[in-house]
């Protein structure tokens, strides 16, 4: 009986280890500074123009100009070809990712020039984009990310504006819950405990 109790205890330890601890993770690319104007999320941008380009501005810092993580795509607006950027985050073998959401603050989407397209890891989520913001309207839009898209530890984000859209981004954000995967030793304890419980049940029937 003492042996069975010990095995049962090991099973409970394994089950507890399996639960792991869950932590919320948020990765932000860009400085969320209102496109360099300091405006609130969803506010209308000031109408500006630079020589040779109406509806254009460039408020990037030196760091953003030199960045390679996606920040180089923020705080400026011009006529743009398809914009492609990637989010890298740590999904080490002992981490399970769930409840992932991608968000971005974008301005300049205008349906008159055709629909915009947003692909997350090759999956079209464009239905969540606004139809028409006007030239200087902005907004934050969020999209659910299937955990299977993140198995390689990377979320590929591809945005294509309409034919003559002047698109600008303030920031991009990826948030998710990260849980620890049980260590092999915990799984072994779990297996041993389950075997013990099965043995105890068969002993009881006998």
N, C-alpha and C positions, 0 to 999 in steps of 0.2 A: 504493500500500500504506500509506503514511504517513497518507493521508486516512482510509482504512478503520480504521486503528488509533485515530485520533483520535475517529472516530465511535463506535467500540466503547467507548472510555474515557468518552465522554459518556453512553453508555447505562448504564454501571456507576455513574456518579455519580447518574443519575436513579433507578436501582434502590435505591441506598443512601438517597437522600432519601425515597423512598417508604416505607421501613421506619419512619421517624420514631422518636421516643422515647415510651415508655409510662410514665405516672406514675399511681400509685394516689391516688385522691381519696376522702376521707371527710367527709361533712357530717353534723353532729349537731345536732339541735334538742332542747333540754332539757339539764340539767346532769348527768345520770347520777349523781345523788346518793342513790339508793335511796329515791325518792319523798319526799325531804326527811327521811327517818329515818336515812339512812346505812347501810342494810342492803345485803347483797351481792345481786347478780343472782340471781333465782330463789328468794330467801328469802321466808319468810312475814312479812307485815306485822303490826305490832302491832294488836290489835283496839281500835278507837276509835269514838266516836260523838259527835256534836254535837247540841245541842237540836233536836228535830224530825226527826232523820235518823240512824238507825243505820247503821253501816258507812260513815260519811262522815269525811273529813278534808280539810284545806286547808293545805298546807305551802308554798304558793307565795311566792316572794320578791316584793318590790316590782317588780323587773325583769320577772319572769314574769307578774305581774298586768297589767303595761302592754304586754307583748309582743304582736306581731302576726304573728310568724313561725311559730307553732305551739307555742312554749314556754308560752303561756298555757293549753295543754291538759295540762300536766304537773304532777306533784306535788300533785294533789288528786283527790278521789274523791267523787262524789255520783251520785244517779240522773240519768242523762244521756239526752237525746234523741240522734239521730244526730250523730256528731262528724265534721266535715269540715275538712280542713286540706290545705295544699299545700306541696310542697318545690320551691324554685326553685334552680337551679344553672346555672353558666355552660357552655353548649355553643356556643361561638363557632364561626363557619364553618370554622375551621382545627382543629377537635377532633372526633375520633371516640370515642364512648362505647361500652364493652363490659363484659361481666362485672358488670353492675349488680345490687346486692342491697339490698333494703329490710329493715330490722330495727326492731323496737319492743319495749319492755319494758312489758308490760301486766299488770294485776291485775283480779280481780273477775269473770272470765267464768264463768258458771254455766249449764249446759245446762238446768236445771230451768225456766228462764224463756225458753227458746227459743234458737235458734242465733244466734251472732254472725256478722256479715258484714264482710269486708274487701275493698274494691275498690281496685285500683291502676290509675289511669288508665282506670277503667271496667271493668277485667278482674277477675273474681271469683277471688280466691286464698284463699278462706275454708277450703279443705281443709287448709291449713297451720296453722290456729288450734287451740288446745287445746279439748277438749270441755267440760271442767269443771275449773276451778282451785280451786273453793271460794271462799268470801267473801274470804279474805285471802291466797290463794296468788298467786304472781307468776311470770313467766318471760319470757325473751327469745326471740322467734320471728323467723325470717328467711325472706324470700321472693325468689325470682329475679325480676328485672325485665327484660323483653324490651327490647332497645335501641330497637326501633321505637316503644315507648311514650314515649321521651324525645326524640323528634325536635324537639318544640316547646320544649325546654329546661325542661320542668316535669313533675314527677310529682305527679299529683293522688291524694291518699290519703283514702279515705272509710271510716270504721268505724261500724258500727251494732251495738250490744249487744242482748242479749235484752230482753224487755219490762220486766223489773224488775231488770236487772243494774246493779250499781254499779261502773262501770268507771273505772279509773285508769291513767294512763300515767306512766312515769318519763322516757323519752326516745324519740326517733325518729332513725333513722340511715339515710343513703343512701350507699353506697360503690360505686365503679366505677373502671374503668381508663380513662384518657384518653390518646389517641394523637394526635399531630399529623398533620393532612392535608398532603400535599405542596403546596408553593406552586406557582402556575401555571408559574413558570420551571422548576421541577424536572420538572413534567409534560411541558413542552415538550422538555426535554433527553431525557427518557425516550422520548418519541415519536420524536425525531430519531435516538436510538440504535437503536431497534427498526427503523426504516427502513434505517439503515445495516447492521444485521445481515442484514436480508432481502436488501439489495443485495449484500452480501458472499457470501451463500449462492448467489444466482443467478449471480454472477460465477464462483464456484467450479465450478458445474455446467457453465457455458459452457467 
